[in-house]
Amino acid sequence: MDKNVIKVSILLCAFGFFRELRPSEPYVAQFYANESYRNATIEKVNREIYPAGTFSYLAQLFIIFLITDILRYKPIIILSSICGIIMWSLMLWTDEYYWLLVIQIFYGTYMAAEVAYYTYMYAKCDRKDYQKVTSHTRAAITAGKFLSGLIAQLLYSFEVMDIRELNYISFATQLISLPLAFLLPSVSTSVYFYKNTESIDNTKCKNDANLQQMDINQRKQFSSRDAILLIKTHFLQSYSNKEVLYWSIWWFLATGGFIQAQTYAQILWDDIDQKKEIFYNGAVEAAYTLAATLAALAAGFINLDFFHSHHLWIITGSSIVEGLLIICEGLSSTITIAYAIYILFGTMYQFMITLLSACVANQLADDSFALIFGINTFLALVFQSVFTVIFVNILQLSPKYQYVVNGSYFLVLAFIYLVLSLIDIFVSRRRRV
């Protein structure tokens, strides 16, 4: 790695670390509900605040994803920091209920802007440095999340800070992330817009005669039409691959269920442990982060050929286990069991999604992974929004039954892939005959 790449890697790692260092997060539901002067309750958090955040995230993700490439990443990363500062300012220095809803608007931008952070490195660094820079930044994010849970638990348990005061640390870390975002080197090219001729691999566009025949001088800078043409080509080439399609369907369907379970976990725990006899949200988040990181690392050692040969059965089995875990968490009356299941479910999901991401990336043109990642994430949020509307707003299920229905959804997903597995066996046997 040359000096410029090292500089980029260090700045990205520092930014990601401080952005994720938010000790207030493990207790955010309790913070919203316990601020009595706001007239907010855990029921309002469940029915109004969290759904508003979900819809805000969904509404902004697709737009942010598109303009990230146009604006070349850095402005969106800076916007992310600014939104974080505004969010925690409003949390700390407002006292009306409606401000909690305003916070969810900035939350949507804050979360959607993550796409710029995750794709900046691919536009700024050479391909030979992708693996190292990716591993460094992922490690920094993991470290930030792990320390968030650990710091939150220690400060709260030893009564150094209460739940409200933890927000001051989160506010400070967002302030630190802003100058780091400004220090990131600007990006002169991007994946789809402002793309240099030398970086275009015509073999990825072989199915599009119009793009292939463009005059080389006209391709010094892509127009909007050319960019859309390349996006269309990458989209069709990626999802026409049967395995990529199967994996992507599970990716966004399972991710929608995972986000739903993770988002409402604190509300479920509050419902189970109403007396707050055991209040280890921070420790649980730290343990989950550590276990999920180890699981993601373990996924890197799985033989991908073996997975390709048995992928439908593996997806079926994991969906069954994850569905049963969520149902058991929802029906649990003991907070320690609910905590343990949360860690197990999240760890298993992270293992599977890491494995599937690697498999999908191996099947795609190099430049198209960010596009597929963005589409799958967007579809996951669409499904999570549907879950929120049905579970929370229409059926108005209690936290426990939200989890039971969510777990049943994973079992339905397992049944679908079981059918696909049986069809695959039948087709294979017919071919042999």
N, C-alpha and C positions, 0 to 999 in steps of 0.2 A: 504493500500500500504506500503510495507517495504521500507527501506532506499535505497536499490539498485534501486528499481523501481522508487522512487522519483528522484534519481540522473539521471537516464535515461530520465525520463519525462522532467526534467528541462533542460537538455542538448539538447534534441530533440526540445523542444519549443524554446530555445534560438537560435539554429541553424536555425530552420524554420523561425523564426521572422526576423533575419538579412538577410537570403537568399532572403526573399520576400520584404524586405525594399529597394525598387529600385525606387526612385522618378523620375528617368529619363524615366521610361517605358511609362507613359501617353503621352510623347512627342517624342517617339523614331522615328516615321516616319518623323516628322518635323526636328529632329536632323540630320537624314541621308540626307534629301533633302536640308537643309539650309547650310550645310557645303560646301560652293561654291568651295573651293579649291579641293574637291574630284570630282568635275564635276558630282555630283549626282543630279537628279531631282526627284520630287514626282512620275513621270511616270516611272523612272528606279526603284524606290523603289517598285512600284506596279508590274512591269513586270519581274524584275530580282532579287532584294534583297529578298523580302518576299518569292517568290517561292523557292529560294535556301535554305532558312531556313526551309521551309516545307519539302522539299525532304531530307535535312540533318537529321532532326528529325525522319522522317519515316525510313530512312536507318539504323539509329543507335538504334532505340527503341527495336527492337526484339533482337538484339545482346546483348544490355545492360541488357534487362530483363533476358536473360538466364545466363549471367555471373554474375549477381548480386547474384543469389542463390549460384553459385559455389564459388565466392569470399567472400561470407558471408557479404554482405551489406556495411560494414564500408568503404572498399576501394573505392567503387563507390560513397559514400557520400562525401568522401574526393576529389575524382575526380571532382565531381560537383562544389565544391568550387574553385578548381584550374581553371576549365574552366571559371567560373564566373570572376575570377581575370584577366585571359587572355583576355576575351571578352572586359571588360571595359578598360583594358590597351590599346588594339588596337583601341577602339573607341576614346580614349583621345589623344593618342600619335602616330597616323599614319595619313597620309594625302593623300593617294592614293586610288582611287576608288576600286581597286581589294581587298584591305584590308577589305572592307565591305562584300565581298563575303567570305573571309577567316573567318570573324567573324561568319558567318552563320554555318560554320562547327562546331565551338565550341558551338554555340547556340544549335545545334542538340544534342550534348553530354550533355550539361547543362540541357536541358529539359528532355531528355531520362533518365538521372540519377535520376530524381524525384522518379522513381519507387523504388529505394533503400530506400529513406527516408520514403515513405509511407508503406513499408513492413518490415522495420527494427524492428519495435516495436513488430510485430507478431512473430518474431524469438527470440527476446531478452526477452520479458515479458511473464509472465504466463497468461493463458487464462482469468483468473478472473480479470485481470487488463486491458484487451484490451479496454473496453469501456471508462474507465477513461483516459488512455493514449491517445487514439484516440481523445477524446474530447479536451484534453489539447493541443495536437499538432495542431489540426484543428483551435482552437481558436488563437494560436500563428501565424499561417499562415494568418488567416483573419486579425489579428491586424497589421501584417506587410504590407499587401496589402492596408488596409484602410489608414494607416499612410503614405504610399507611395503617394497615390493620394492627401491626405490633405496637406502634406508637399510640394509636387510639386506645387500645386495650390497657396499656400500662398507665397512661395518663388518667384514664377514667377510673380504673380499678384502685389506683393509689390516691384518687381524689385530688390530683394535681390540677386537673381541668374538668369542667362539666361538659355536657354535650354541646352547649352553645359555644363555649370557648374554643373547642376544637376547630371551629370554623375560622378562627383567626389564623391558625397555621395554614389551612387550605388557602385562605386569602393571600397570605404571604408567599406561598409557593407559586401561585399564579402570577404575582407581581415579579417574582424572580424569572419566571419563564418568558416574560415579554421581551426584555433586552436580549435574551438568548435567541429568540425568534428573529429579532432584527439583525443579529450578528450572522445568521445563516447566509451563505453566499447565494446570490440570485441565480436563477436557472435561465439559461439562454434558449434552451430547446425544451420540447415537451413530447409526450407520446403521440399526440394526434395533431396539435396545432404547432406552428413555428418549428417544423421538423426539418432537419437538414437532409439533403438528398443522400448523403453518404450513409445515413443511419436507417434508410428505408430498405428493407429486405423484400425484393420483388417476389421471392418465392412464397411469401405469406399472402400475396395478393394475386396469385396466379389464376384465381377464378374470376378476377375482375379485369376484363380486357381494357376498360376505359382508364382505370387507374394505372395499368401497366404501360399504356401507350402515351401517358402524359409526357410532354417535352421536358427534358431534364432541367432546362432553365426555369420552367414554370414551377418546378418542385423545390426550389430553394426555400420557399415558405408556403406551407399548406394554407389554402383558403378554407372557409367553413364548409363548403361543398365537398372538398377533397377529404377533410377530416371526417365528415359524416360518412363518406364513401368507405373510408378505411375502417371506421367503427362498425359499419354494416358488414364488411367483409370478415372482420375478426369475430363478430357475433355469430354469423352463419357458420363459419368454419369451426368455431368452438362447440356450439351446441348441436351441430350435425354429427359429432362424435358420440356414439351411443353411450359409452362409458362415462364421458364427461357429463352428458345429460342426466344419467342415473345418479351420479355423484352429486351434481349440482342440485337436483330436486331434493335429495335428502339434506344437503347442505342448508338450503334456505328454509325448508319445512322444519327440520330439527332445530335450527338456530332460532326460528320464531318461537318455538316452544321453550327453548333454553332461556331466551331473553325474558319471556313471560315469567318463568319460574324464578329467575334471578332478580327481576325487578320487584316482585311482590314477596320475596323471601322475608324481609324485615317485618312486613305487615303480618305474615303468617307467624313468625316467631313471637311477635307482640301478642297475638291472639292466643298462642299456646302458653306463654309464660307471662300472664297478665300481672302477676305479683312481682315480676322482675327479680325473682329469687336467684336466677342465674342469668347474667347479662354479659355474654362473651362474644358479642358480634364482631368486635375487632379481632380477637384471637382466631375466630372461625374464618374470617376473610384472609387473615395471614396464612393460616394452615391451608386453606383452599388454594391460594396463590402458589404456595410452595409445592403442593401436591400436583397441581395442574401443570406447573413448569416441568416437574420431573416426568409427568406423563407425556408432555409434548416432546421432551428429549427422547423418551423411550420410543415414541412413534417414529423417530428418525432411524431407528435400528431395525424396523420391521422390513422384511423382505417384500418389496413391492410386487414382485412376480407372484408370490404366494397370495397377496391381497387381490391382485387382478384375477386370479383363478377362482377365488372364493368370495369376491367382494359383496355379492348380493346376500349371501348367507351371513357374512360378518355384520353387514348393516342390519339385517333382520334381527340377529341375536342382540346386538347392542341396543336397538330400539326397544326390544322387549325388556331388557334389564333397566334401561333408563325410565321407561314408562312405569314399571313396578316401583322403582325408587321414588319417583315423584308422588305416586299414589300413597306409598307408605309414609312419606313426609307429611302429606296433607292429613292423613288419618292419625298421625302420631299425637299423643297427649303429653309426651315428655320432650322438653326442649333439647336435652343432650342428644337424643335420638334424631331429632329434626336437624340439629347442627351436623351430626355425623353423616346423615343422608345427603345433605346439601353439599358437603365436601366430596362424597363419593360420586354423586351425580355430575357435579361440575367437572371433576377430574376425568371421568369417563367421556364426557362430551368433548373436552379439550383434546383428549387423546384421539378421538375419532375425527374431529374437525381438522386437526393438524395432519393426520394421515391422509384424509381426503384432499386437503389443500395441496399437499405434495404431489398426490396422484394427478390432480387436475392440472397443476402447473407443468408436470412432465408431458402432458398431452397437448399443451397449447403452444402457439407461437409466443416467443419470448415477450413481445410487447403487449400481449392481450390479457395477461393475468390481472392487471389492475382493473380492466374493463369487466371481466368476469367476476372478480371480487366485488366490485361495486354493484353489479346487477344482482348477484346473489344476496348481498347484504340488504339491498333495497327490497327485494322480494321477501326476505326474512322479516323486515320491518312491516311490510304490508300484511303478512300473516299475523304478526304479533298485534298489529292494530285491529285486525279482525277479531282475534281472541279477546282483546280488551273490550271491544264494543259488545261482543256476545256475552262473555263471562261477567264483566263488571257492570256495564251499562244496561244491557237488556235483561239478562237473567238475574243480575244483582246477586251473584253467588257469594257466599261467605269465603274468606281466604282458604279455609280447609277444602271446600268443594271446588274452588278454582283449581286447586292442585290435583284433585281427583279427576276432574275433567281433562286437565292438561296431560296427566299421566295416561288417561284413556286414549287421548289423541296420539301419543307415542305408540301405543299398542296397535292402533289402526294403521299407523305408518309401518309398523313391523309386519302387519298382515299384508299390506300392499307389496312390500318387498319380498315377502314369502311367496306370494303369487308369482312375482317376476322371477324368483329363483326356480320355481317349479316349471314355469314356461321355458326358461333358459335350458333346463335339463331336457325337457320334451323336445325342443328344437334341436339340441345337440344330438340327441339319439336319432331323430329323424334324418339328420344329415349323414350320420354314420351308415344308416340303412341305404 
